[in-house]
C-alpha cells in the first residue's frame, strides 16, 4: 500500500518504527486427527476446536481471533499429523 | 535468535498465499494421513527430526534413514529420503553396513524400543561398543504397540500389558544407562513434550561423530494408556510436562523410569572416542603399511 509521505509538521521529533512480529496458522483440515496438542500447548492460547468436522469426522483447530497468534510455530512442531503450522508475518507499526 | 533475525527469517505471506508447511518437502505427502493413532507421539518426533535436519542444512541426498519393524518402523516409509524398512531388530546391522560401505552418508536409525532394544538388543550393544558412526533415535512407548500391547523390556514395574494382565514384575531396561555402559558417545533423553529441546538435541547428534543415542519417551494412547487407565495422548503429555525433570549430565544409573514416576530428561553423555572406521584404518595401516589400500570409498574413488 502506498502512503503519502507525512509533511514535516506531522512528523514528531523522535520517530521510532517498532516492528511487531505477528503471525497466523495454516491447517490442512483433512490430515487432522483431533489430538488437541496444538490447542493445549499454544503459548498465547489462541486456538480452539472448530464446530465443523473434517472428512474423517474429527474437529480440527481454528484461530479464536486473528490478532493473538504470534506465528511461533510451536503448534507445527507438536502436530503429529503435519496438519498445522504457524508462520510469522512482517508488520511495521509506527509509535 | 533476536527479533530482527526472526523478522528477516519470516516468510512473506498473506492470508491466502501462505508458504507451504516447512516439513512438506521432507515427507512423502501422497502417503498422508499416516497410520499412527490419534494422539500418538511418533508423528511429533518425526516433525522434530525433520526440522532438525532442515536446520542442520545437510545435503538430504546423503542422509539415509533405517527403520526396523513396528509402529516407529513406519517412519522409513513416510520420509522422502533414502530409507530402508528392514527386518525385525536388524536396523542397526543394515545401518552399520551402509556406513562402512559409504562413510559419506549420515545414517540415522529410527526405530522403537521393542525393535532396537528387545530383538535388536545384541546389535545395539555391539554397535555402541564399536562406536559405529550412526545416530540412533529410539522411541520408547513402554510397550509393543503394533502387535497388541505386549510386555516390552521397557515396560515399567506394575504397569499392565496384554501379556501381564496382573501387572508387570520384571525390572525394565534403563536405556541411557545401557547405551552409556555399552560405549555410546552421545546419550540424551527427551519426551514428546520437549519438542524444542528434542530438535536441538537431534541437531547435536547429527553433528556428532560416533554412536549417538537419543531416547524419546512417547505415548501410546491405544494400548499402553488405555490398558493402564491413564487417559488419552493429551493426558500423557500433561504427565510428561508435570513429571519431567531436566538434569543435564545426570548419572545415567539414576535415570530409570517407574510407573507414572518422575522422568529425568536431558543430555547425559557427550564424550569423544575414535570411531570404528578410524580405528580400522589406523590398525590396518600399522600392520599392512603400504599394502593397505584404504577403505571402500577410497578404493572407489581411485577406481
Interface residues (C-beta under 8 A of the other chain):
Chain A: X19 X21 X23 X24 X26 X28 X30 X31 X33 X34 X35 X36 X37 X40 X41 X56 X58 X71 X73 X74 X76 X77 X78 X79 X80 X81 X82 X85 X87 X88 X89 X90
Chain B: X3 X6 X7 X9 X10 X11 X12 X13 X14 X15 X18 X19 X21 X22 X23 X24 X27 X32 X33 X34 X36 X37 X38 X39 X40 X41 X42 X43 X44 X46 X47 X48 X51 X193 X195 X196 X199 X232 X233 X234 X237 X238
